[in-house]
């Protein structure tokens, strides 16, 4: 781009470089995600009574999780036996794409792990790559680690951040 006003050409070195940007946000799951906290299904939010728990599970509207990802958890300090989450999964799995016991971060880590392990990284071979640092969605820290493990064997170099201010991570 010529600039007559200043008498020199302004070149966008980033746009003209071989630098490739990887944005983890593009791998963010598209399906909705829900959390089911079972503390209210417990006696005084601490004691699981099997008959009442089974009644809650049977009466719960599982259809609202259709084609979604679901996290089962208990936010109280109750000790929940493994069979309880297994029972809930028997109801949920008819509707959900994926059901786990844990937090949203755990669920997102699992989903990112799947997406990254299926990722074709051949287009990044011997290229300088910058992993975009900012995102509008909650990308778990583990996703960045998993991505680095996937990219490092094929890239020329890895950086983190933005092209204008990146942190070097790896160079062959």
N, C-alpha and C positions, 0 to 999 in steps of 0.2 A: 504494500500500500504506500504510494508516494504521498508525501506531505509537502506541498509547495510552500506552505506557510513557514515551515522550519527548514526546508531545503535538504531533508534526508528522508530515507524510507524507514518506516517502523515495521519490524518483522516480529511476528509472533513465533518465538523459538519453541514454545511448548507445542503449538499446533503443528509445527513443521518437524518435530522430533519423532523418534521411533517409540517414545514413551507410551506405554499402554496403562490405562487406568482400570482398576477393578473395583466395582462398587458392590459390596456385600448386600446392600439393601435390595439389589435386583433379585436376590435369592430368597427374600423374605416370603414366608408362606402366604398364599393368597386366600386360603380358606379361613373362616373365622375361628377364634380361639376362645374357649370358656374355661372358667375355674369352678369347681364344685367343692365348697367347703362343707364338710359333713359334721362340723361341731354342733350344729343345731339339732342334729339327729341323735345326739347323745344325752343321757340323763345328766343334768347339770353341766353339760358340755365336757364331761370327763369320763363317763361310764357308758360303754356300749352294751345295750341290752339287746340280745340277738333278735327276739321276736319284734320289738319295736323298730329296730334297725331294718329288718326285712320289710316291714310295713312301709316305712319311708321309701325304701328302694323301689318297691312295687308301685307305690302311688306317685312317684316322681315322674314328671313329664320329660322323658328321655328324648322325645322327638325334636325338642328345641335344639339339640346338638347335631342335627342331620348335616352330614358332610363337613363337620367341624372337627377341630382338635380339642380334646378335653383333658384338663389337669384335675385329678382328684387329690384332695388334701384335707388336713384337719388343722385348723389354726389354733386350737386349744392344745394344752399339754397332755392330752389323753394318749394312751397307748392303744393304737389301733391294730388288731390282728390282721395278718396278711389275707385271710379269707374274706374279710370285709371289703377290701378293695377289689379282690377277685370277683366277689358277688356283684359289686357295682359295675364292673367291667362286663359282666354277662349281659346286663341291661343296656349299657352304653354302646357296646360294640355293634349292635344292630344298626345304629345310626351314625356313629362317629367314624371319622377317617382314622384317627389315632387317639387312644386313651392311655394316659400315664398316671403314675402317682408321683407328685412333685409340684414344682413351681413352674411359672410361665418361662422362666429362664432355662430350666431343665428341658422343658418341652421344646423351646426354640433351639436349644443346643442340639437336641436330637434331630430336629427337622433340618437345621443347617448342616449337620454332619452328613445326613443322607444326600442333601443337594450338592455339597462339596465333593463327596466321594463319587458322585455320578457326573461330575463336571469334566468336560473335555478341555484340557489346558494346552492342547497342541498349538493353538494360535499364540501362546505366550512363550514359545520356545525361543531361547536366546534373546529375549527382549527385556528391556528395562521396564519394570512394572511398579506402579504406585498403587497401593491399597488405600482407597479413599477413607478418610478418617471420620468425616461427619455424616450422620444419617438422621433422618426424621423418624425412623422406626427403631425400636429397642433391639439392636443387634447384640447378641451376647458376646462377651469377651472370648469365649471358647471358639466362636466362629472365626475370629481373626487368627487364632492359633492353628485351627484346622486348615484354614486357607493357606497359611504360610507353609505348612507341611506339604500341602498339595502342590504349591507353586515352586518352592525352592529347588527341587530337582531339575526343573526345566528352564527357569528364567536366567537371564544374565545378571540382573540385580533386582532387589526389592527395596521399596521405600514405603513410608507410611505418611499420610497427610494429604496435602494438596501440592500440585506441581510448583506453586510459588513458594511453598514452605514445607518441604518434606523432611522426614527423618530417615536417614539411610539405615537399613536393617541387614542387608546381605549383598555381597558382590562376589561373583565367581572369580 
